[in-house]
Amino acid sequence: MEFGIWGVDVEKVFESEQVNDEIDEEINEAINEAETLEFELSEGLRLDVGVTNVLGKSRSFVQDLIAKECIKVNGLSKKGNYKIRKGDRIEATIPIPRPAAAEPENIPLDILYEDDDVLVVNKPQGMVVHPAPGAWTGTLVNALLFHCRNLSGINGVLRPGIVHRIDKDTSGILVVAKNDEAHQSLAAQLKEHSMERFYLAVAHGVIHEPSGTVNAPIGRDPSDRKRMAVVMHHSKTAVTHYKVLERYKDATYLEVHLETGRTHQIRVHMNYLKHPIVGDPVYGPSKNRFGLKGQLLHAAHLGFKHPRSGEWMRFDTAVPEVFADFLKKLRKD
């Protein structure tokens, strides 16, 4: 069975590399965690001049904020030469400064495979993949830099080697590029959808169809910028395939295959089907009746062509202990 938004099969017209989704999310996270100030300015004063005086920053810094729509007048974006009117309320969002580069940290890694080109790791639930607002340390990147200094530099000093990522509270397999040539090859496989990515998940409710496809575009939730949602505008094509493995009294164990790789894709699509992932703190029920610390979603399988040899590489991992214990309880009920 195939699901499209409002029953429509959406054409693939918004294709882009997954890294662009990740950069978009990082920018939104930075804005979400930024300092926001509200104040008034003297009538007749230019907006950029007045804000510069209040913030004590350079004119160029303030003009950059205005260009990025971080300065609002009565909730609306204005140009720097806007003349202040009586009663105008100014809102300035100041991004939190970020470190120049990620630092190595001695954090244990569960390495499944490593050679001169790639490293395949099994990420635990609760670990952020790369430094970002709210998590500048303790990330997978910090651990990778301690383990091996030679990582690709395509994604910059805060995300060296990172070709794709999984959410903080999703566990499972990631491939890391150790040089730019490997990175380019792996990124191309992601874009062409030739890289295999299968997940295991437990969803709320009983899914009666043996399998299905969700073809519904994903973009920023217009009512909450911290969430993603199935939306028609300012969105990107997202395709998720699923297969039922087991059914329980009020839950379903699934194998999920990603065709595209949008931010929170599986979580958003399952919520769209009214079967959110169990334990999901963002898209699941507001009451966490099982007391889980994150969603039961595990990147269990990864397959790709080795960037240098062309050999097909296949990796599989079992679900973490908390996931396995939850399945045992479901099977007893």
C-alpha positions in Angstrom: 0.0 0.0 0.0 1.3 3.5 -0.9 0.5 6.7 1.0 1.0 10.1 -0.5 0.0 13.4 1.0 -3.8 13.6 0.8 -3.7 10.4 -1.4 -1.5 12.1 -4.1 1.6 10.4 -5.4 4.1 13.3 -5.1 6.7 13.7 -7.9 10.3 13.8 -6.9 11.0 17.5 -7.6 12.8 18.6 -4.5 15.9 16.3 -4.6 19.0 17.4 -2.7 21.8 15.8 -0.8 21.0 14.9 2.8 23.8 17.1 4.1 21.7 20.1 3.0 18.9 19.0 5.3 21.4 18.7 8.1 22.7 22.2 7.5 19.2 23.5 7.5 18.4 21.8 10.8 21.6 23.1 12.3 20.8 26.7 11.3 17.3 26.3 12.9 18.8 24.8 16.0 21.1 27.8 16.3 18.2 30.2 15.9 16.1 28.3 18.4 18.9 28.4 21.1 19.9 32.0 20.3 19.4 34.9 22.7 16.3 37.0 21.9 16.0 40.7 23.0 13.0 42.9 22.7 13.2 46.7 22.9 12.0 50.1 21.5 13.9 52.7 19.5 13.5 56.4 19.0 11.0 57.5 16.4 12.7 58.4 13.0 15.9 56.5 13.7 17.2 54.0 11.0 16.7 50.4 12.1 20.3 49.4 11.5 21.6 52.4 13.4 19.3 52.0 16.3 20.0 48.2 16.7 23.7 48.8 16.4 23.6 51.3 19.3 21.5 48.9 21.5 23.6 45.8 20.9 26.9 47.5 20.9 27.9 45.5 17.8 29.4 46.6 14.5 27.2 48.0 11.8 28.1 45.1 9.5 27.2 42.5 12.1 23.8 44.1 12.6 23.2 44.4 8.8 24.0 40.7 8.5 21.4 39.9 11.2 18.9 42.0 9.3 19.7 40.2 6.0 19.2 36.8 7.8 15.8 38.1 9.1 17.0 37.9 12.7 15.8 41.4 13.4 12.0 41.9 13.3 9.8 45.0 13.7 6.4 44.2 15.1 7.1 40.6 14.0 8.0 41.5 10.4 11.3 41.7 8.6 12.4 45.1 7.5 15.4 46.6 5.6 18.2 48.3 7.4 17.1 51.8 6.2 13.6 51.4 7.7 12.6 54.4 9.8 11.3 53.6 13.2 7.7 54.7 14.0 6.2 55.4 17.3 5.2 52.2 19.1 7.4 49.9 17.0 8.6 46.8 19.0 12.0 45.5 17.9 12.9 41.8 18.4 16.6 40.8 17.8 17.7 37.2 17.7 21.4 36.9 18.4 22.9 33.5 17.5 25.1 31.9 20.2 28.8 31.9 19.1 30.0 28.4 18.2 33.5 27.0 18.6 36.0 27.3 15.7 36.4 23.5 15.5 35.5 20.2 17.2 38.0 18.9 19.7 39.2 15.3 20.1 37.6 13.5 23.1 38.5 10.1 24.5 35.1 8.5 24.1 34.7 4.7 23.4 33.5 3.8 19.9 31.8 0.6 18.7 33.7 0.2 15.4 32.3 -2.4 13.0 34.9 -1.9 10.2 37.8 0.4 9.4 40.4 0.9 6.6 42.2 3.8 5.1 39.0 5.2 3.4 36.0 4.5 5.6 35.0 3.7 9.1 31.7 2.1 10.1 30.5 2.7 13.6 27.5 1.6 15.7 26.3 4.7 17.4 24.6 4.4 20.8 21.3 5.9 21.6 21.8 9.3 23.2 24.9 10.4 21.3 24.7 13.4 19.0 26.6 12.8 15.7 28.3 16.2 15.3 28.7 19.4 17.4 25.7 21.8 17.2 23.9 24.2 19.4 23.2 22.5 22.7 25.8 19.8 22.1 29.3 21.1 21.4 31.0 18.2 23.1 30.5 14.5 23.7 29.5 13.9 20.1 30.5 11.1 17.7 32.8 13.6 15.8 34.6 14.4 19.1 35.2 10.6 19.5 36.2 10.1 15.9 38.8 12.9 16.1 40.5 11.2 19.1 40.4 7.8 17.3 41.7 9.0 13.9 42.8 12.5 12.8 42.5 11.8 9.1 38.8 12.5 8.3 37.4 14.1 5.2 37.1 17.9 5.3 34.2 18.4 2.9 31.7 19.3 5.6 34.0 21.6 7.5 35.8 21.5 10.9 32.6 20.8 13.0 31.5 17.8 10.9 34.7 16.1 9.6 34.0 12.7 7.9 30.2 12.9 8.4 28.4 11.8 5.2 25.0 11.1 6.8 23.7 11.1 10.3 21.0 9.7 12.5 19.2 11.5 15.3 20.6 11.7 18.8 18.1 9.2 20.3 18.3 6.8 17.3 20.9 4.1 17.5 22.7 2.2 14.8 25.1 2.1 11.9 26.9 5.1 10.2 29.7 5.2 7.7 32.3 7.8 8.1 34.7 9.1 5.3 38.4 9.3 6.1 39.3 11.3 3.0 37.6 13.6 0.5 37.5 11.0 -2.3 35.7 8.5 -0.1 33.3 11.2 1.0 32.4 12.2 -2.6 31.8 8.6 -3.5 29.6 7.9 -0.5 27.6 11.2 -0.9 27.0 10.3 -4.6 25.6 6.9 -3.5 23.3 8.6 -1.0 22.0 11.0 -3.7 21.5 8.2 -6.2 19.6 6.1 -3.5 22.0 3.2 -4.1 23.1 3.1 -0.5 21.0 0.6 1.5 19.6 1.8 4.8 17.2 -0.3 6.8 15.9 0.5 10.3 14.0 -1.5 12.9 11.2 0.3 14.8 8.3 -0.2 17.1 5.2 1.9 16.3 2.2 2.7 18.3 -1.0 0.9 17.3 -1.6 -2.1 15.0 -0.7 -1.7 11.3 -2.8 -4.2 9.4 -1.2 -4.0 6.0 1.8 -6.3 5.6 3.8 -3.5 3.9 3.5 0.0 2.5 5.2 3.1 1.2 4.8 6.7 2.4 5.5 9.2 -0.3 4.9 12.6 1.3 7.1 15.7 1.3 8.7 16.9 4.5 9.5 20.4 5.5 9.7 22.6 8.6 6.5 22.6 10.6 5.0 26.0 10.0 3.6 26.1 13.6 6.7 24.8 15.4 10.2 25.4 13.8 11.7 22.7 16.0 9.6 20.0 14.3 9.4 18.7 10.8 6.0 17.8 9.2 4.4 16.6 6.0 3.7 19.8 4.1 3.2 20.8 0.5 5.2 24.1 0.5 8.9 24.7 1.3 9.3 20.9 1.5 11.4 18.1 -0.1 10.4 14.8 -1.5 10.5 12.0 1.1 9.9 8.3 0.5 9.8 5.7 3.2 9.0 1.9 2.7 8.0 -0.3 5.6 7.3 -4.0 6.3 5.5 -5.4 9.3 7.6 -8.0 11.2 5.4 -8.6 14.2 2.1 -7.3 15.6 1.2 -7.0 19.2 -1.8 -5.9 21.3 -1.3 -2.2 20.7 2.0 -1.9 18.8 3.8 -3.1 15.6 7.4 -4.1 15.0 8.6 -2.8 11.6 11.5 -2.9 9.2 11.8 0.4 7.5 13.7 1.2 4.3 14.7 4.8 3.5 14.7 5.8 -0.1 15.4 9.5 0.7 17.0 10.9 3.8 15.1 13.9 5.2 15.4 15.2 8.7 13.4 13.0 11.1 11.9 11.2 8.0 10.9 7.9 9.6 9.5 9.6 12.7 7.5 12.2 10.7 6.1 9.7 8.2 5.0 7.2 10.9 3.4 10.1 12.8 1.7 11.1 9.5 0.2 7.5 9.4 -1.0 8.0 13.0 1.5 5.3 14.1 4.3 7.3 15.8 7.4 5.6 17.0 7.2 4.4 20.6 9.2 6.6 22.9 9.5 9.5 20.4 9.6 12.6 22.6 8.7 15.0 19.7 6.3 13.2 17.4 4.8 10.6 19.8 2.1 10.9 22.4 2.7 13.7 25.0 2.5 11.1 27.8 5.5 8.7 27.8 3.6 5.8 29.3 6.6 3.4 28.9 9.2 5.7 30.5 11.6 5.4 27.6 14.4 8.0 27.1 14.1 8.0 23.3 12.4 6.5 20.3 12.7 2.8 19.6 14.4 3.3 16.2 17.6 1.5 15.2 19.6 1.8 12.0 20.2 -2.0 11.8 21.5 -2.4 8.2 23.8 -0.4 6.0 25.1 -1.4 2.6 27.3 0.6 0.2 29.9 0.2 -2.5 33.4 0.7 -1.2 34.8 4.0 -2.5 38.1 2.6 -3.6 37.7 -1.2 -4.4 34.1 -1.1 -5.6 33.3 -4.1 -3.3 29.8 -4.2 -1.9 30.0 -3.7 1.9 27.2 -5.0 4.2 26.8 -4.4 7.9 24.1 -5.4 10.3 23.7 -4.9 14.1 21.2 -6.1 16.7 18.9 -3.7 18.4 20.3 -2.3 21.8 19.4 -3.9 25.0 16.6 -1.5 26.0 14.9 -2.1 22.6 15.3 -5.9 22.9 13.8 -5.9 26.4 10.8 -3.9 25.2 10.2 -6.4 22.5 10.3 -9.3 25.0 7.6 -7.5 27.1 5.4 -7.0 24.1 5.7 -10.6 23.2 4.6 -11.7 26.7 1.5 -9.5 26.7 
